[in-house]
Amino acid sequence: TRAKAGKTSAGPAKLDEVISSTLAFLLAFSCLHRENCAVVIGVAGSETAILYPRKGGESSLSNAVHDQAEMGGKVNARLLRDGVRLGVTELIARCAGKMSQQKKEAENQSADE
């Protein structure tokens, strides 16, 4: 998408570009062999989280494939996309909250001095 927009590869990528590229890679990886399994781990600031598969719910590892296990199982692309995007959103919110709290604590310490 960066090449289509006339952008060079230099410079930071937008979060949406990174997510789209990651999803494309994961879908290609899962298509190579039905027994492949992918786990997406995200890092933001000092926070780390497993973005996919989600813990419990519809996109948990046991529900991440939509074929029977004895048939080999295929990755459900919608659950993969939704799980990664939700995980990224939660991770960024957690990181931003922690950074805001640290900033307030630093301001309080400087006001006390």
C-alpha positions in Angstrom: 0.0 0.0 0.0 2.9 2.4 0.6 4.2 1.9 -2.9 0.7 2.6 -4.4 0.6 5.8 -2.3 3.9 6.9 -3.8 5.7 6.5 -0.5 9.2 5.1 -0.2 10.0 2.4 2.3 11.9 4.8 4.5 10.2 6.2 7.6 7.8 4.7 10.1 4.8 2.7 8.9 1.3 3.6 10.0 -0.3 1.2 12.5 -3.0 0.2 10.0 -0.3 -0.7 7.4 1.5 -2.9 10.0 -1.7 -4.7 11.0 -2.7 -5.2 7.4 0.7 -6.6 6.5 0.8 -8.8 9.6 -2.7 -10.2 8.7 -1.7 -10.9 5.1 1.4 -12.8 6.3 -0.6 -14.8 8.8 -3.2 -15.8 6.2 -0.5 -16.8 3.7 1.4 -18.7 6.5 -1.8 -20.6 7.5 -2.5 -21.5 3.8 0.8 -23.1 3.4 -0.1 -26.0 5.6 -3.3 -26.6 7.5 -1.5 -27.7 10.6 0.3 -24.4 10.9 -0.7 -22.4 14.0 0.1 -18.7 14.5 0.4 -16.7 17.7 0.6 -12.9 17.5 2.4 -11.1 20.3 2.3 -7.3 20.6 4.6 -4.9 22.4 3.7 -1.3 23.2 5.9 0.7 25.6 6.6 -1.6 28.5 3.4 -3.7 27.9 3.3 -7.1 26.2 0.3 -9.1 25.2 -0.8 -12.1 23.2 -3.0 -10.5 20.5 -4.1 -13.7 18.8 -5.5 -16.1 19.7 -7.6 -14.4 22.3 -8.2 -15.9 25.7 -11.6 -17.5 25.8 -14.5 -16.5 23.6 -15.0 -16.9 19.9 -11.4 -16.4 18.8 -9.7 -18.6 21.4 -7.3 -21.1 20.0 -9.8 -23.9 20.2 -12.2 -21.9 18.0 -9.6 -20.3 15.7 -10.2 -22.9 13.0 -13.5 -23.5 11.4 -13.0 -27.0 10.1 -13.0 -30.2 12.1 -9.6 -31.1 13.6 -9.6 -34.4 11.8 -10.0 -32.5 8.5 -6.9 -30.4 9.2 -8.6 -27.2 10.1 -8.4 -23.8 8.3 -7.8 -20.5 10.0 -10.9 -18.4 10.2 -9.8 -15.1 8.6 -12.5 -13.0 10.1 -11.7 -14.2 13.7 -8.0 -13.6 13.0 -8.6 -10.1 11.8 -11.0 -9.2 14.6 -8.7 -10.8 17.3 -5.6 -9.0 16.2 -7.3 -5.6 15.8 -9.1 -6.0 19.2 -5.8 -7.1 20.8 -3.9 -4.1 19.4 -6.6 -1.7 20.6 -6.5 -3.1 24.1 -2.7 -3.1 24.2 -2.5 0.5 23.1 -5.2 1.5 25.6 -3.3 -0.3 28.4 0.0 1.3 27.4 -1.5 4.8 27.2 -3.2 4.3 30.6 0.1 3.2 32.2 2.0 6.1 30.6 -0.6 8.6 31.8 -0.4 7.2 35.3 3.4 7.5 35.3 3.2 11.0 34.0 0.8 12.0 36.8 3.0 10.3 39.4 6.1 12.2 38.1 4.1 15.5 38.2 3.0 14.8 41.8 6.6 14.0 42.8 7.9 17.2 41.3 5.1 19.3 43.0 6.0 17.7 46.4 9.7 18.7 46.0 
